[in-house]
Amino acid sequence: METIHKIGRRKKAVARVYLSEGNGEITINNKKLNEYFTTSTLQYKVNQAFNLTNNENNFDVKASVFGGGISGQAEAIRLALARAMCELDAENRSILKPEGLLTRDPRMVERKKYGQKKARKKFQFSKR
């Protein structure tokens, strides 16, 4: 098996994932998974595609991710890994699709408008 390259995005985060056969090592920006994502929920998000397809220790992952916060980065990696699992085996699509792992989340931060404090919040209004 050659290396599979996939891209995942979430908010401003962009993740490039390289999947190859191995023993389950996940490296993100040249750091181990538990060093880069310290909380267990973020580690679970990254491993979710492997857990659902029963491939926990079958593949090595090298990921480079930039932009956004750590939560968006974890979900970008999750999307890229889900896409890679579908390329490996077409049957994985029927497992991952109902869980929502193949859907690119389109929600982005709304821009700030001029004459306002934030995107929706206004400056305090004084009648007199």
Backbone torsions as a table, in degrees:
resi	resn	phi	psi	omega
1	MET	NA	129.7	175.5
2	GLU	-84.8	174.9	-178.8
3	THR	-74.6	135.9	177.6
4	ILE	-102.4	129.2	-179.2
5	HIS	-112.9	125.3	178.7
6	LYS	-137.1	156.0	179.7
7	ILE	-120.0	138.6	175.5
8	GLY	-130.1	145.9	-179.4
9	ARG	-132.5	149.7	174.0
10	ARG	-157.7	123.8	-173.7
11	LYS	52.9	-119.7	178.8
12	LYS	-98.5	1.7	-176.9
13	ALA	-85.4	136.3	177.0
14	VAL	-126.8	126.3	-178.2
15	ALA	-118.9	130.7	172.3
16	ARG	-109.3	123.2	-174.0
17	VAL	-118.6	133.3	176.4
18	TYR	-117.1	115.3	-174.5
19	LEU	-108.4	127.7	177.8
20	SER	-141.7	161.1	-180.0
21	GLU	-66.8	141.5	-178.9
22	GLY	-177.1	-148.2	-175.4
23	ASN	-119.5	23.3	172.2
24	GLY	95.1	18.1	178.0
25	GLU	-80.6	129.9	178.1
26	ILE	-116.1	118.8	-179.6
27	THR	-118.0	125.9	-179.8
28	ILE	-122.0	119.7	-177.7
29	ASN	49.8	45.9	179.4
30	ASN	61.5	25.1	173.8
31	LYS	-126.8	153.4	176.5
32	LYS	-68.9	159.6	-176.5
33	LEU	-57.4	-46.3	-175.9
34	ASN	-76.7	-11.4	172.4
35	GLU	-84.5	-38.6	-176.7
36	TYR	-78.1	-49.3	176.6
37	PHE	-107.2	102.3	-172.3
38	THR	-79.9	-27.6	-178.1
39	THR	-85.2	149.5	-175.9
40	SER	-70.1	-28.4	179.7
41	THR	-67.4	-39.2	178.6
42	LEU	-69.6	-37.9	177.0
43	GLN	-64.5	-37.4	178.2
44	TYR	-64.7	-41.0	179.5
45	LYS	-60.5	-42.2	-179.2
46	VAL	-66.1	-40.0	-176.0
47	ASN	-85.7	-2.7	-172.0
48	GLN	-60.2	-41.9	-179.8
49	ALA	-64.8	-37.6	177.5
50	PHE	-68.3	-42.0	-177.9
51	ASN	-64.1	-41.0	-177.9
52	LEU	-69.9	-32.3	-178.2
53	THR	-97.9	6.5	179.2
54	ASN	57.8	46.5	178.4
55	ASN	-125.8	40.8	-172.2
56	GLU	-58.8	-46.6	-173.0
57	ASN	-117.4	28.6	-177.1
58	ASN	-99.9	-19.1	-172.1
59	PHE	-132.0	145.6	170.6
60	ASP	-96.1	140.5	-178.2
61	VAL	-122.8	128.6	169.0
62	LYS	-116.7	119.9	-176.9
63	ALA	-125.1	139.1	169.6
64	SER	-120.1	126.2	-174.5
65	VAL	-133.9	140.5	178.6
66	PHE	-146.6	159.5	177.8
67	GLY	83.6	154.1	176.1
68	GLY	71.7	-168.8	177.8
69	GLY	-100.6	-177.4	-174.4
70	ILE	-71.1	-30.9	179.4
71	SER	-68.1	-44.7	177.2
72	GLY	-64.9	-36.0	178.3
73	GLN	-66.1	-41.2	178.9
74	ALA	-63.3	-41.1	-180.0
75	GLU	-72.7	-29.1	175.0
76	ALA	-67.3	-41.1	177.4
77	ILE	-65.6	-39.8	179.2
78	ARG	-60.3	-43.5	179.3
79	LEU	-64.8	-42.8	179.7
80	ALA	-63.8	-41.1	179.0
81	LEU	-67.2	-37.9	177.9
82	ALA	-63.9	-40.6	177.4
83	ARG	-64.7	-38.3	178.8
84	ALA	-66.5	-38.7	179.5
85	MET	-65.6	-33.2	177.5
86	CYS	-69.9	-34.6	178.2
87	GLU	-69.7	-33.8	177.7
88	LEU	-63.6	-49.9	-176.4
89	ASP	-143.2	125.3	-176.9
90	ALA	-66.3	-22.8	179.5
91	GLU	-69.8	-23.2	178.6
92	ASN	-64.8	-24.4	-179.1
93	ARG	-61.7	-40.9	-179.5
94	SER	-69.1	-19.6	176.8
95	ILE	-85.1	-43.4	-172.7
96	LEU	-82.7	-31.2	-175.9
97	LYS	-62.5	-46.5	179.1
98	PRO	-64.9	-24.5	178.1
99	GLU	-80.1	-10.2	177.7
100	GLY	82.7	17.8	-177.2
101	LEU	-81.7	-15.3	-179.1
102	LEU	-98.4	2.0	-177.9
103	THR	-93.6	125.5	175.6
104	ARG	-77.2	117.7	-178.4
105	ASP	-73.3	114.3	-172.9
106	PRO	-83.8	-3.9	-174.7
107	ARG	-68.2	124.5	179.4
108	MET	-124.9	166.6	178.0
109	VAL	-72.5	131.3	179.1
110	GLU	-74.5	142.6	-176.1
111	ARG	-74.3	153.4	176.3
112	LYS	-76.6	137.5	178.5
113	LYS	-101.6	149.1	178.1
114	TYR	-69.2	149.6	-178.0
115	GLY	78.3	6.3	178.4
116	GLN	-131.2	159.6	-178.3
117	LYS	-74.3	-44.7	178.7
118	LYS	-136.8	-157.3	-178.3
119	ALA	-64.7	-43.7	-179.0
120	ARG	-116.1	-28.4	-176.2
121	LYS	-72.1	136.8	179.4
122	LYS	-101.7	165.2	170.8
123	PHE	-69.7	155.8	-178.3
124	GLN	-62.1	133.4	-177.8
125	PHE	-96.0	129.5	177.0
126	SER	-115.2	119.2	-177.5
127	LYS	-72.7	-37.0	-179.8
128	ARG	-126.0	NA	NA
